[in-house]
Amino acid sequence: MRITWVQPEDLLPHELAASRDEGRDVADLARRWTAAGGDPTPPVSGASATPATPRLRALATELLDAADALPPAHAADEPDDLDGLRATWPAAWALPTDVSYDRLHGAWLGRAVGCLLGKPVEKIPREGIREILTATGRWPLRDWFTAIGLPDDVAGRWPWNRRSAPTSLAENIAGMPEDDDLNYALLALRVLETRGRDFTSADVAQLWLDWLPGGRVFTAERVAYRNLLLGHAPPDSARRHNPFREWIGAQIRTDVYGWVNPGRPDRAAELAWRDAVVSHVRGGVHGALWAAALAAAAPVAADVDEVLDAAEAVLPPRSRFAATVREARALGAGADDWERVVDELYARHGHLHWVHVRNNAALVAAALAYGRGDLERSITAVVSGGWDTDSTGATVGAVTGALTGARALPERWVAPLRNRLASSIAGFDGIGFDELARRTQALVATGAES
């Protein structure tokens, strides 16, 4: 057994890539690592090719410490402290604040539908997704994935996600299977129900340790989990030996903070910040704020442009993340050829890891603008674009589900969920989406009274 995403020799190649992306000079660190026999190429799925020898592990730890001490080049334009973030937020918001149960229900259902659509092809690159769909007569994507009729050679080139395929193909869906994109939403619900709106980052960290199985956390969350167990409290839990600090993890955790603050992206963003800093910094935190603001606007907005406007307003305007989502939105708006949009996104962001926050946020922003609020058009676009398919599908599905409302969502997408969510979070396994919407609405009412 080898635990991935935490070993120094696995983390260092990712750290070199992350540091370069942030504008840090790590050339000397890379030379030392390569000269010692270390592999500088970031591994795709957690474990590098570098032997786990005591000498190389010790050197990797030393180099990780050195990288941690280097300042990022973009710090002035990319605040991730709450005061620095608030300084650019609007003084007032023009969105309605009254929210219906139906639209909150639609948000939960949409999140599950989009996530489920993307689950079997998570980790499969864009070209593989297209070959699978073409071989099964389903290109362009407009329905669930299926293994029926898939030729053996195509299946061999592009194997389904091993954990997800038994529960997320058209022929075997029987309710919403367990997924971290829904587990974190449940944890956010729990922190609000048990700690209230004044919860702290330490409360979030404690709930992870109390309720979240260590084997069901990955990348930045696994590093933060380890750091918590070593005694590093937030925000230090996000900053020690964490090359995944600007990946997508925090962005998938914050929808509930928006749903309980309808029409108030600022309040949603503040709650999201407290959660995000347990495991992320800068762009990783910005992604969490953006997703929470999307979720605050979607259940009360009239259209997707209002949603995207509200989400952009909580971002540091000169940050790389803000520039990324603005540019991607412009690409998607009014586009007739989705594949050309995705081609351009890959040209701009294809160098990033498939779980990084910026490339995936770009795909989300472009798909929302392209889909114009239609759930099917939006989730099929974003999932066919590749990268972190279940996470991007979940975010896009949540926004479009909230805009549409549960009653108006297409039955063929909602019915396979069977109003049942599996979860590894104790107390939530088998819960219905109707109950989740009712509990969310109760938290909205609590906030309105405060």
C-alpha positions as CSV (number, residue, x, y, z in Angstrom):
1,M,0.0,0.0,0.0
2,R,1.3,3.5,-0.9
3,I,-0.7,6.5,0.2
4,T,-0.7,9.1,-2.7
5,W,-0.9,12.9,-2.7
6,V,1.2,13.3,0.5
7,Q,4.6,11.7,-0.1
8,P,7.4,14.4,-0.5
9,E,8.8,12.8,-3.6
10,D,5.3,12.9,-5.2
11,L,4.6,16.4,-4.1
12,L,7.8,18.1,-5.2
13,P,7.3,17.8,-9.0
14,H,3.8,19.3,-8.5
15,E,5.4,22.0,-6.4
16,L,7.8,22.9,-9.1
17,A,4.9,23.3,-11.6
18,A,2.8,25.3,-9.1
19,S,5.7,27.6,-8.2
20,R,6.4,28.3,-11.9
21,D,2.7,29.1,-12.5
22,E,2.8,31.6,-9.6
23,G,6.0,33.3,-10.9
24,R,8.4,31.8,-8.3
25,D,12.0,31.1,-9.4
26,V,12.5,27.4,-8.7
27,A,15.2,26.7,-11.3
28,D,17.8,25.9,-8.7
29,L,15.4,23.6,-6.8
30,A,14.6,21.7,-10.0
31,R,18.3,21.3,-10.8
32,R,19.0,19.9,-7.4
33,W,16.1,17.4,-7.7
34,T,17.0,16.3,-11.2
35,A,20.7,15.9,-10.4
36,A,19.8,13.7,-7.4
37,G,17.8,11.4,-9.7
38,G,14.4,12.7,-9.0
39,D,11.7,12.9,-11.7
40,P,10.6,16.5,-12.2
41,T,7.5,15.6,-14.2
42,P,4.3,16.0,-12.2
43,P,2.4,12.7,-11.9
44,V,-1.1,12.5,-13.3
45,S,-2.8,10.6,-10.5
46,G,-0.7,11.1,-7.4
47,A,2.4,8.9,-7.4
48,S,5.5,9.9,-9.2
49,A,8.1,7.7,-10.8
50,T,10.8,8.7,-8.3
51,P,11.9,5.9,-6.0
52,A,10.8,6.3,-2.4
53,T,14.3,6.1,-1.0
54,P,15.2,7.7,2.3
55,R,17.7,10.0,0.6
56,L,15.3,11.3,-2.1
57,R,12.5,11.7,0.4
58,A,14.7,13.8,2.7
59,L,15.8,15.9,-0.3
60,A,12.3,16.4,-1.5
61,T,11.2,17.5,2.0
62,E,14.1,20.0,2.1
63,L,13.2,21.4,-1.3
64,L,9.5,21.7,-0.4
65,D,10.5,23.7,2.6
66,A,12.6,26.0,0.4
67,A,9.7,26.4,-2.1
68,D,7.3,27.3,0.8
69,A,9.6,30.2,1.7
70,L,9.5,31.8,-1.7
71,P,7.0,34.6,-2.3
72,P,4.6,34.4,-5.2
73,A,5.0,37.0,-7.9
74,H,1.4,38.0,-8.2
75,A,0.6,38.5,-4.5
76,A,-0.3,42.2,-4.7
77,D,-3.0,41.6,-7.4
78,E,-4.2,38.4,-5.7
79,P,-5.2,39.0,-2.1
80,D,-6.6,36.1,-0.3
81,D,-7.1,37.7,3.1
82,L,-10.7,38.6,3.9
83,D,-10.0,42.4,4.3
84,G,-8.1,42.5,1.0
85,L,-10.9,40.7,-0.8
86,R,-13.7,42.8,0.7
87,A,-12.1,46.0,-0.4
88,T,-13.2,45.5,-4.0
89,W,-16.7,44.2,-3.3
90,P,-19.7,46.3,-4.2
91,A,-21.3,48.3,-1.4
92,A,-24.8,47.0,-2.4
93,W,-26.4,44.3,-4.5
94,A,-29.4,44.6,-6.8
95,L,-30.5,40.9,-6.7
96,P,-33.7,39.8,-5.1
97,T,-33.3,38.0,-1.8
98,D,-36.6,36.0,-1.6
99,V,-36.0,32.4,-2.7
100,S,-38.4,29.6,-3.4
101,Y,-38.1,26.0,-2.3
102,D,-38.5,24.9,-5.9
103,R,-35.3,26.8,-7.0
104,L,-33.3,25.5,-4.1
105,H,-34.5,22.0,-4.9
106,G,-33.5,22.6,-8.5
107,A,-30.0,23.6,-7.4
108,W,-29.5,20.4,-5.5
109,L,-30.9,18.3,-8.3
110,G,-28.9,20.1,-10.9
111,R,-25.7,19.7,-9.0
112,A,-26.3,16.0,-8.7
113,V,-27.2,15.6,-12.4
114,G,-24.2,17.4,-13.7
115,C,-21.9,15.6,-11.4
116,L,-23.3,12.2,-12.3
117,L,-23.0,12.9,-16.0
118,G,-19.3,13.6,-15.6
119,K,-18.4,10.8,-13.2
120,P,-17.6,7.9,-15.6
121,V,-15.3,10.0,-17.8
122,E,-13.4,11.8,-15.0
123,K,-9.7,11.6,-15.8
124,I,-10.4,10.7,-19.5
125,P,-9.0,13.5,-21.8
126,R,-11.2,15.4,-24.2
127,E,-10.3,13.3,-27.2
128,G,-11.1,10.1,-25.4
129,I,-14.5,11.4,-24.4
130,R,-15.3,12.3,-28.0
131,E,-14.1,8.9,-29.3
132,I,-16.3,7.1,-26.7
133,L,-19.3,9.1,-27.7
134,T,-18.7,8.7,-31.4
135,A,-18.3,5.0,-31.1
136,T,-21.6,4.6,-29.2
137,G,-23.5,7.0,-31.5
138,R,-23.9,9.7,-28.8
139,W,-21.8,12.5,-30.2
140,P,-22.4,15.3,-29.6
141,L,-23.2,14.5,-26.0
142,R,-26.9,14.8,-25.2
143,D,-27.5,11.9,-22.8
144,W,-25.9,9.7,-20.2
145,F,-22.7,7.8,-21.2
146,T,-23.1,4.1,-21.9
147,A,-20.8,1.1,-22.4
148,I,-23.4,-0.6,-24.6
149,G,-22.0,-0.9,-28.1
150,L,-18.6,0.4,-27.1
151,P,-15.9,-1.4,-29.1
152,D,-13.3,-3.2,-27.0
153,D,-10.4,-1.3,-28.6
154,V,-12.0,2.1,-27.7
155,A,-12.8,0.9,-24.2
156,G,-9.2,-0.3,-23.8
157,R,-7.7,3.1,-24.9
158,W,-10.1,5.0,-22.7
159,P,-11.1,3.0,-19.6
160,W,-14.0,4.4,-17.6
161,N,-13.3,5.9,-14.1
162,R,-12.9,2.7,-12.1
163,R,-14.8,3.8,-9.0
164,S,-17.6,5.5,-10.9
165,A,-18.4,3.3,-13.9
166,P,-20.5,0.7,-11.9
167,T,-23.0,3.4,-10.8
168,S,-22.9,6.2,-13.4
169,L,-23.6,4.7,-16.8
170,A,-27.1,4.8,-18.4
171,E,-27.5,1.1,-17.8
172,N,-26.7,1.1,-14.1
173,I,-27.7,4.4,-12.6
174,A,-30.0,3.8,-9.6
175,G,-29.9,7.0,-7.5
176,M,-27.0,9.5,-7.0
177,P,-23.9,7.6,-6.1
178,E,-21.4,8.9,-3.5
179,D,-19.1,11.6,-4.7
180,D,-16.9,14.2,-3.1
181,D,-18.6,17.0,-5.0
182,L,-21.8,16.2,-3.0
183,N,-20.0,15.1,0.2
184,Y,-18.6,18.6,0.7
185,A,-22.0,20.2,0.1
186,L,-23.3,18.0,2.9
187,L,-20.5,19.0,5.2
188,A,-21.2,22.7,4.5
189,L,-24.8,22.0,5.4
190,R,-23.7,20.3,8.6
191,V,-21.3,23.1,9.7
192,L,-24.1,25.7,9.2
193,E,-26.7,23.5,11.1
194,T,-24.3,22.7,14.0
195,R,-22.1,25.8,14.3
196,G,-24.3,28.5,12.7
197,R,-23.3,31.3,10.4
198,D,-20.5,32.4,12.7
199,F,-18.6,29.2,12.1
200,T,-14.8,29.5,11.9
201,S,-12.2,27.8,9.7
202,A,-11.2,25.8,12.7
203,D,-14.9,24.5,12.9
204,V,-14.6,23.4,9.2
205,A,-11.3,21.6,10.0
206,Q,-12.8,19.9,13.0
207,L,-15.8,18.7,11.0
208,W,-13.5,17.2,8.4
209,L,-11.7,15.2,11.1
210,D,-14.9,14.2,12.8
211,W,-17.0,13.3,9.7
212,L,-14.9,13.0,6.5
213,P,-13.1,9.7,5.9
214,G,-9.4,10.4,5.1
215,G,-9.6,8.1,2.1
216,R,-12.2,10.2,0.5
217,V,-10.1,13.4,0.3
218,F,-7.7,14.1,-2.5
219,T,-5.0,16.6,-3.6
220,A,-5.1,19.8,-1.5
221,E,-7.7,18.4,0.9
222,R,-5.5,15.3,1.6
223,V,-2.5,17.5,2.2
224,A,-4.5,19.8,4.5
225,Y,-6.0,16.8,6.3
226,R,-2.5,15.5,7.0
227,N,-1.3,18.9,8.1
228,L,-4.3,19.1,10.6
229,L,-3.3,15.8,12.0
230,L,0.3,17.1,12.4
231,G,-1.1,20.0,14.4
232,H,-1.1,22.8,11.8
233,A,-4.3,24.8,12.3
234,P,-5.9,26.9,9.5
235,P,-4.7,28.8,7.5
236,D,-1.3,27.1,8.0
237,S,-3.0,23.8,7.1
238,A,-3.2,25.1,3.5
239,R,0.3,26.4,3.3
240,R,2.7,23.6,4.3
241,H,4.0,21.4,1.5
242,N,0.8,21.9,-0.5
243,P,1.4,22.2,-4.3
244,F,-2.4,21.8,-4.9
245,R,-3.2,25.1,-3.2
246,E,-4.6,26.6,-6.4
247,W,-6.4,23.5,-7.6
248,I,-10.2,23.0,-7.8
249,G,-10.9,21.5,-4.4
250,A,-12.2,24.6,-2.5
251,Q,-14.3,25.6,-5.5
252,I,-16.4,22.4,-5.2
253,R,-17.2,22.9,-1.5
254,T,-19.0,26.2,-1.4
255,D,-22.4,26.0,-3.2
256,V,-24.4,25.7,0.0
257,Y,-22.9,28.9,1.4
258,G,-24.5,30.7,-1.6
259,W,-27.8,28.9,-1.5
260,V,-28.3,30.0,2.1
261,N,-27.5,33.6,1.2
262,P,-29.8,34.2,-1.8
263,G,-29.1,37.5,-3.5
264,R,-26.1,38.3,-1.3
265,P,-22.9,37.1,-3.0
266,D,-20.8,39.0,-0.4
267,R,-22.2,37.0,2.5
268,A,-21.8,33.8,0.6
269,A,-18.2,34.7,-0.3
270,E,-17.3,35.4,3.3
271,L,-18.5,31.9,4.4
272,A,-16.8,30.3,1.5
273,W,-13.5,32.1,2.4
274,R,-13.6,30.6,5.9
275,D,-14.0,27.1,4.4
276,A,-11.5,27.6,1.6
277,V,-8.5,28.7,3.6
278,V,-8.4,25.4,5.4
279,S,-6.8,24.0,2.2
280,H,-6.2,26.6,-0.4
281,V,-4.6,30.0,-1.1
282,R,-5.0,32.8,-3.8
283,G,-6.6,31.3,-6.9
284,G,-7.9,28.3,-5.0
285,V,-9.7,30.7,-2.6
286,H,-10.9,32.9,-5.5
287,G,-12.5,29.8,-7.1
288,A,-14.4,29.1,-3.8
289,L,-15.7,32.7,-3.6
290,W,-16.7,32.6,-7.2
291,A,-18.6,29.4,-6.9
292,A,-20.4,30.6,-3.7
293,A,-21.4,33.8,-5.5
294,L,-22.7,31.9,-8.4
295,A,-24.8,29.9,-6.0
296,A,-26.0,33.0,-4.2
297,A,-27.2,34.5,-7.4
298,A,-28.6,31.5,-9.3
299,P,-31.7,30.8,-7.2
300,V,-32.9,34.4,-7.5
301,A,-31.5,35.8,-10.7
302,A,-33.5,36.2,-13.9
303,D,-30.8,34.9,-16.2
304,V,-27.3,33.5,-16.4
305,D,-25.7,36.9,-17.1
306,E,-26.9,38.2,-13.7
307,V,-25.4,35.1,-12.1
308,L,-22.0,35.6,-13.8
309,D,-21.9,39.3,-13.1
310,A,-22.5,38.7,-9.4
311,A,-19.8,36.0,-9.2
312,E,-17.2,38.2,-11.0
313,A,-17.9,41.0,-8.6
314,V,-16.4,39.1,-5.6
315,L,-13.1,38.5,-7.3
316,P,-9.9,40.6,-7.1
317,P,-10.3,42.4,-10.4
318,R,-6.6,42.1,-11.4
319,S,-6.2,38.4,-10.4
320,R,-5.4,35.7,-12.9
321,F,-8.6,33.9,-11.8
322,A,-10.8,36.9,-12.6
323,A,-9.1,37.4,-16.0
324,T,-9.6,33.7,-16.8
325,V,-13.3,33.6,-16.1
326,R,-14.0,36.9,-17.8
327,E,-12.2,35.8,-21.0
328,A,-13.9,32.4,-21.0
329,R,-17.3,33.9,-20.5
330,A,-16.7,36.2,-23.5
331,L,-15.7,33.1,-25.6
332,G,-18.9,31.2,-24.7
333,A,-21.3,34.1,-25.1
334,G,-23.1,33.9,-28.4
335,A,-20.9,31.1,-29.7
336,D,-22.5,28.6,-32.1
337,D,-19.6,26.1,-32.3
338,W,-18.8,24.8,-28.8
339,E,-15.8,22.8,-30.0
340,R,-14.1,26.0,-31.2
341,V,-14.6,27.5,-27.8
342,V,-13.0,24.5,-26.1
343,D,-10.2,24.5,-28.6
344,E,-9.4,28.1,-27.5
345,L,-9.6,27.2,-23.8
346,Y,-7.2,24.4,-24.3
347,A,-4.8,26.7,-26.2
348,R,-4.8,29.1,-23.2
349,H,-5.0,26.7,-20.3
350,G,-4.0,23.3,-21.5
351,H,-0.7,23.4,-19.7
352,L,-2.4,23.2,-16.4
353,H,-3.2,20.0,-14.5
354,W,-6.6,18.6,-15.2
355,V,-7.6,19.3,-11.6
356,H,-6.3,22.9,-11.5
357,V,-8.8,25.6,-10.7
358,R,-8.3,28.1,-13.5
359,N,-8.7,25.8,-16.5
360,N,-11.8,24.2,-15.0
361,A,-13.3,27.6,-14.0
362,A,-12.8,28.8,-17.5
363,L,-14.7,25.8,-18.8
364,V,-17.5,26.4,-16.3
365,A,-17.8,30.1,-17.2
366,A,-17.7,29.4,-21.0
367,A,-20.3,26.6,-20.7
368,L,-22.7,28.8,-18.6
369,A,-22.4,31.6,-21.1
370,Y,-22.9,29.2,-24.0
371,G,-25.8,27.3,-22.4
372,R,-27.8,30.5,-21.6
373,G,-29.3,28.9,-18.5
374,D,-30.5,25.6,-20.2
375,L,-29.4,22.7,-18.0
376,E,-28.9,20.1,-20.7
377,R,-27.1,22.4,-23.2
378,S,-24.8,23.6,-20.4
379,I,-23.9,20.3,-18.6
380,T,-23.3,18.4,-21.8
381,A,-21.1,21.2,-23.1
382,V,-18.9,21.4,-19.9
383,V,-18.6,17.6,-19.5
384,S,-17.7,17.1,-23.2
385,G,-14.9,19.7,-22.7
386,G,-12.9,17.3,-20.4
387,W,-10.7,18.1,-17.4
388,D,-12.4,17.6,-14.1
389,T,-15.7,16.5,-15.6
390,D,-17.7,15.6,-12.5
391,S,-16.8,18.8,-10.7
392,T,-17.4,21.1,-13.5
393,G,-20.6,19.3,-14.3
394,A,-21.7,19.7,-10.7
395,T,-21.1,23.5,-10.7
396,V,-22.8,24.1,-14.0
397,G,-25.7,21.8,-13.1
398,A,-26.2,23.6,-9.8
399,V,-26.4,27.0,-11.5
400,T,-28.7,26.0,-14.3
401,G,-30.8,23.8,-12.0
402,A,-31.3,26.8,-9.6
403,L,-32.2,29.1,-12.6
404,T,-34.7,26.6,-13.9
405,G,-36.3,25.3,-10.7
406,A,-37.0,21.6,-9.9
407,R,-40.4,21.4,-11.5
408,A,-39.2,22.6,-14.9
409,L,-36.1,20.3,-15.0
410,P,-36.3,17.6,-17.7
411,E,-37.6,14.3,-16.2
412,R,-35.1,12.2,-18.2
413,W,-32.2,13.9,-16.3
414,V,-33.8,13.9,-12.9
415,A,-35.7,10.6,-12.7
416,P,-32.5,8.4,-12.5
417,L,-31.6,10.1,-9.3
418,R,-34.6,8.5,-7.6
419,N,-34.5,11.2,-5.0
420,R,-31.7,9.4,-3.2
421,L,-28.1,10.5,-2.5
422,A,-25.5,8.0,-1.3
423,S,-22.8,9.5,0.9
424,S,-19.8,8.5,3.0
425,I,-20.8,11.3,5.4
426,A,-22.5,9.6,8.4
427,G,-26.1,10.7,8.8
428,F,-26.6,11.6,5.1
429,D,-26.4,8.3,3.3
430,G,-29.7,7.8,1.4
431,I,-31.0,11.3,2.0
432,G,-33.5,12.8,-0.5
433,F,-32.9,15.9,-2.5
434,D,-36.3,17.2,-1.3
435,E,-35.2,17.0,2.3
436,L,-31.8,18.7,1.5
437,A,-33.7,21.5,-0.1
438,R,-36.0,21.9,2.9
439,R,-33.1,22.0,5.3
440,T,-31.4,24.6,3.0
441,Q,-34.5,26.7,3.0
442,A,-34.6,26.5,6.8
443,L,-31.1,27.9,7.0
444,V,-32.1,30.7,4.6
445,A,-34.9,31.6,7.0
446,T,-32.5,31.6,10.0
447,G,-30.2,34.0,8.1
448,A,-33.0,36.3,7.3
449,E,-33.8,36.6,11.0
450,S,-30.2,37.4,12.1
